[in-house]
């Protein structure tokens, strides 16, 4: 009786293991990973003047995920092709909009003329 039980258990285990991977990771085959959802999840809270170091790290991670953090670094001096210039302008606008979207109203009013 013990041998039959062991064999049944082994067969059951062999059939169960491939299904366990789906159950344990809670995979949803109809959903795909979207960068837009990932970036929106990373968006930091509005900065009102407290916990700056924590907010800054989240903000840098968010800008990096949006592929526009390189704007904060000095630009290479020299001639640029029109395509590079358009890409830079697009990233620059995205960077500026991202900054304004996460600053509190009291901070934005000091830097943006109305």
C-alpha positions as YAML, in Angstrom:
chain: A
units: angstrom
residues:
- id: 1
  name: UNK
  ca: [0.00, 0.00, 0.00]
- id: 2
  name: UNK
  ca: [2.87, 2.34, 0.76]
- id: 3
  name: UNK
  ca: [4.44, 1.92, -2.70]
- id: 4
  name: UNK
  ca: [1.17, 2.66, -4.47]
- id: 5
  name: UNK
  ca: [0.64, 5.77, -2.35]
- id: 6
  name: UNK
  ca: [4.16, 6.98, -3.07]
- id: 7
  name: UNK
  ca: [3.73, 6.44, -6.81]
- id: 8
  name: UNK
  ca: [0.39, 8.28, -6.82]
- id: 9
  name: UNK
  ca: [1.92, 11.11, -4.83]
- id: 10
  name: UNK
  ca: [4.84, 11.40, -7.27]
- id: 11
  name: UNK
  ca: [2.50, 11.41, -10.28]
- id: 12
  name: UNK
  ca: [0.27, 13.98, -8.62]
- id: 13
  name: UNK
  ca: [3.33, 16.14, -7.80]
- id: 14
  name: UNK
  ca: [4.64, 15.94, -11.39]
- id: 15
  name: UNK
  ca: [1.31, 17.17, -12.73]
- id: 16
  name: UNK
  ca: [0.96, 19.84, -10.04]
- id: 17
  name: UNK
  ca: [4.37, 21.55, -10.30]
- id: 18
  name: UNK
  ca: [3.79, 23.34, -13.65]
- id: 19
  name: UNK
  ca: [0.47, 24.68, -12.35]
- id: 20
  name: UNK
  ca: [1.98, 25.81, -9.06]
- id: 21
  name: UNK
  ca: [4.18, 28.33, -10.84]
- id: 22
  name: UNK
  ca: [1.08, 30.12, -12.11]
- id: 23
  name: UNK
  ca: [-0.70, 29.97, -8.77]
- id: 24
  name: UNK
  ca: [2.24, 31.11, -6.64]
- id: 25
  name: UNK
  ca: [3.15, 34.14, -8.73]
- id: 26
  name: UNK
  ca: [-0.45, 35.17, -9.39]
- id: 27
  name: UNK
  ca: [0.20, 35.54, -13.08]
- id: 28
  name: UNK
  ca: [-2.47, 37.05, -15.25]
- id: 29
  name: UNK
  ca: [-1.90, 35.98, -18.86]
- id: 30
  name: UNK
  ca: [-4.28, 38.60, -20.31]
- id: 31
  name: UNK
  ca: [-2.37, 41.56, -18.82]
- id: 32
  name: UNK
  ca: [0.87, 42.88, -20.21]
- id: 33
  name: UNK
  ca: [3.49, 45.05, -18.56]
- id: 34
  name: UNK
  ca: [3.05, 48.66, -19.63]
- id: 35
  name: UNK
  ca: [5.70, 51.30, -19.06]
- id: 36
  name: UNK
  ca: [3.02, 53.97, -18.64]
- id: 37
  name: UNK
  ca: [1.53, 52.14, -15.67]
- id: 38
  name: UNK
  ca: [4.96, 51.60, -14.17]
- id: 39
  name: UNK
  ca: [5.89, 55.27, -14.51]
- id: 40
  name: UNK
  ca: [2.60, 56.46, -13.03]
- id: 41
  name: UNK
  ca: [3.13, 54.15, -10.06]
- id: 42
  name: UNK
  ca: [6.55, 55.72, -9.45]
- id: 43
  name: UNK
  ca: [5.28, 59.32, -9.51]
- id: 44
  name: UNK
  ca: [6.23, 60.97, -6.21]
- id: 45
  name: UNK
  ca: [3.78, 62.85, -4.06]
- id: 46
  name: UNK
  ca: [3.48, 66.61, -4.34]
- id: 47
  name: UNK
  ca: [6.42, 68.24, -2.58]
- id: 48
  name: UNK
  ca: [5.32, 70.67, 0.12]
- id: 49
  name: UNK
  ca: [8.67, 71.18, 1.84]
- id: 50
  name: UNK
  ca: [9.11, 68.14, 4.11]
- id: 51
  name: UNK
  ca: [11.13, 64.91, 3.71]
- id: 52
  name: UNK
  ca: [13.14, 66.36, 0.82]
- id: 53
  name: UNK
  ca: [15.79, 63.62, 0.59]
- id: 54
  name: UNK
  ca: [13.21, 60.83, 0.31]
- id: 55
  name: UNK
  ca: [11.13, 62.82, -2.20]
- id: 56
  name: UNK
  ca: [14.23, 63.63, -4.29]
- id: 57
  name: UNK
  ca: [15.22, 59.97, -4.65]
- id: 58
  name: UNK
  ca: [11.71, 59.00, -5.74]
- id: 59
  name: UNK
  ca: [11.68, 61.94, -8.16]
- id: 60
  name: UNK
  ca: [15.00, 60.93, -9.74]
- id: 61
  name: UNK
  ca: [13.72, 57.36, -10.16]
- id: 62
  name: UNK
  ca: [10.52, 58.69, -11.76]
- id: 63
  name: UNK
  ca: [12.39, 60.95, -14.20]
- id: 64
  name: UNK
  ca: [14.75, 58.11, -15.10]
- id: 65
  name: UNK
  ca: [11.79, 55.85, -15.90]
- id: 66
  name: UNK
  ca: [10.37, 58.61, -18.12]
- id: 67
  name: UNK
  ca: [13.75, 58.83, -19.96]
- id: 68
  name: UNK
  ca: [14.19, 62.54, -19.31]
- id: 69
  name: UNK
  ca: [16.53, 62.71, -16.31]
- id: 70
  name: UNK
  ca: [19.53, 63.30, -18.59]
- id: 71
  name: UNK
  ca: [18.24, 66.86, -19.09]
- id: 72
  name: UNK
  ca: [19.38, 67.70, -15.54]
- id: 73
  name: UNK
  ca: [22.99, 67.05, -16.55]
- id: 74
  name: UNK
  ca: [25.06, 69.47, -18.69]
- id: 75
  name: UNK
  ca: [24.51, 69.14, -22.42]
- id: 76
  name: UNK
  ca: [27.35, 68.23, -24.76]
- id: 77
  name: UNK
  ca: [28.65, 71.32, -26.52]
- id: 78
  name: UNK
  ca: [28.77, 71.18, -30.30]
- id: 79
  name: UNK
  ca: [26.57, 70.80, -33.33]
- id: 80
  name: UNK
  ca: [23.48, 68.61, -33.07]
- id: 81
  name: UNK
  ca: [21.39, 67.10, -35.84]
- id: 82
  name: UNK
  ca: [17.77, 68.24, -36.19]
- id: 83
  name: UNK
  ca: [16.58, 64.87, -34.88]
- id: 84
  name: UNK
  ca: [18.77, 65.19, -31.78]
- id: 85
  name: UNK
  ca: [17.52, 68.74, -31.27]
- id: 86
  name: UNK
  ca: [13.86, 67.62, -31.51]
- id: 87
  name: UNK
  ca: [14.50, 64.75, -29.07]
- id: 88
  name: UNK
  ca: [16.20, 67.14, -26.67]
- id: 89
  name: UNK
  ca: [13.34, 69.67, -26.88]
- id: 90
  name: UNK
  ca: [10.77, 66.91, -26.28]
- id: 91
  name: UNK
  ca: [12.67, 65.59, -23.26]
- id: 92
  name: UNK
  ca: [13.19, 69.14, -21.97]
- id: 93
  name: UNK
  ca: [9.46, 69.89, -22.14]
- id: 94
  name: UNK
  ca: [8.64, 66.60, -20.44]
- id: 95
  name: UNK
  ca: [11.20, 67.36, -17.73]
- id: 96
  name: UNK
  ca: [9.76, 70.84, -17.07]
- id: 97
  name: UNK
  ca: [6.18, 69.55, -17.01]
- id: 98
  name: UNK
  ca: [7.19, 66.78, -14.61]
- id: 99
  name: UNK
  ca: [8.81, 69.30, -12.28]
- id: 100
  name: UNK
  ca: [5.74, 71.52, -12.24]
- id: 101
  name: UNK
  ca: [3.37, 68.59, -11.74]
- id: 102
  name: UNK
  ca: [4.94, 67.47, -8.46]
- id: 103
  name: UNK
  ca: [5.68, 70.81, -6.81]
- id: 104
  name: UNK
  ca: [3.17, 72.28, -4.40]
- id: 105
  name: UNK
  ca: [1.26, 75.41, -5.42]
- id: 106
  name: UNK
  ca: [3.10, 77.59, -2.92]
- id: 107
  name: UNK
  ca: [6.45, 76.55, -4.43]
- id: 108
  name: UNK
  ca: [5.34, 76.84, -8.08]
- id: 109
  name: UNK
  ca: [3.99, 80.38, -7.58]
- id: 110
  name: UNK
  ca: [7.45, 81.55, -6.54]
- id: 111
  name: UNK
  ca: [9.09, 80.32, -9.78]
- id: 112
  name: UNK
  ca: [6.44, 80.65, -12.49]
- id: 113
  name: UNK
  ca: [5.39, 84.17, -13.43]
- id: 114
  name: UNK
  ca: [1.67, 84.54, -13.98]
...
